[in-house]
């Protein structure tokens, strides 16, 4: 009797299990699903950049000399015209003093020609005129006396010689007066000598000025490669300066993401060593050409505020650029798409009347893990996310929570840090 009851109990259990299995088969397997809802969606690009100034210059000497003093250290801020390096200048100062003395001598000679020299020439001309006049009068008397027989012909010859000498003296005085005139040869020669001396003075001053190496503009000293006592020559860089100006950030971005970048986009920037001190920047320019070897394009960023004090030349930074934003959009995870996306069209499985139904959707903005649905779904629809399910299969939905960007640590809205309001980062870790 006990065996009969045991057999009946086992049979009943089998029937219950079979019935349960049948009911489960009719209802289908349980599959993860999510309810379509609207949410903000943000797409960002993350990549490395370096700090760069607008321009660098190397400062060197234009003459050969010994360094007397170096007035700056690496990292020093200098103003335009500040003396950076001084060379020994004793010899050049002596050369300048000699040139100045020669110039003064030439100036004195020219001044003398124009004043006392001209007066002396005029006096000599007047004396020559008077001498010639007296000699001419004496010649006339001698001629009369010779004719009357009182003087011999020899005395007449002497009188004529005196007149000739007086006339020659008059011509010489006239020539001297012309030479001392403003257009005269002596004055012109003295003027040329003065100009030559003045040019020599200017040249000596220029050589002396070259012993002071000056800052060409407001700048910061990056490299100091000179010490006192060192012999320097032209062509060798002694100091390297970063000219003052807006600090720029330069990044090499994979050309695949070129269509997502445009000037004016906002970015969040941070240095690994100062993770808590983010600052804002914007895309300033995008290079017109691509580096063929690296397949990258140069992108420059300008800071929105004053540069943080910790920035250093060539420092590596992490830049996150917001390339697109939807304040409200129907958002699905990329994993919910079935098959291959063709253009902007994809396929999803939705739960309808207990079965999986294929539905074509038109896609919009896409991030690393999320996608915007423009058409084909409405808010509240249930989309199947996991499991090996085919269209037409019976399924049971197990609703799971999902937030766009949850699978991309560090993604989100620039400036808000990891886990922003929505969206995920499309990471481009070039140069790291």
Secondary structure, DSSP 8 states (H G I E B T S, - for coil): -HHHHHHHHHHHHHHHHHHHHHHHHHH-EEEEEEE-EEEEEEEEEEEEEEEE-S-EEEEE-SS-EEEEEE---TT-EE-TT-EEEEE--HHHHHHHHHHHHHHHHHHHHHHHIIIIIHHHHHHHHHHHHHHHHHHHHHHHHHHHHHHTTSS-HHHHHHHHHHHHHHHHHHHHHHHHHHHTSTTSHHHHHHHHHHHHHHHHHHHHHHHHHTTEEE-SSSEEEEEE---TT-EE-TT-EEEEEEESS--EEEEEEEGGGGGG--TT-EEEEEETTEEEEEEEEEEEEE-SS-BTTTTEEEEEEEESS---TT--TT-EEEEEEEEEEEEEEEEEEGGG-EEEEETTEEEEEEEETTEEEEEEEEEEEE-SSEEEEEES--TT-EEE-SSS--TT-BEEEEE----TTTTSTT-SSTTS-SS-SS-EEEE--TT-
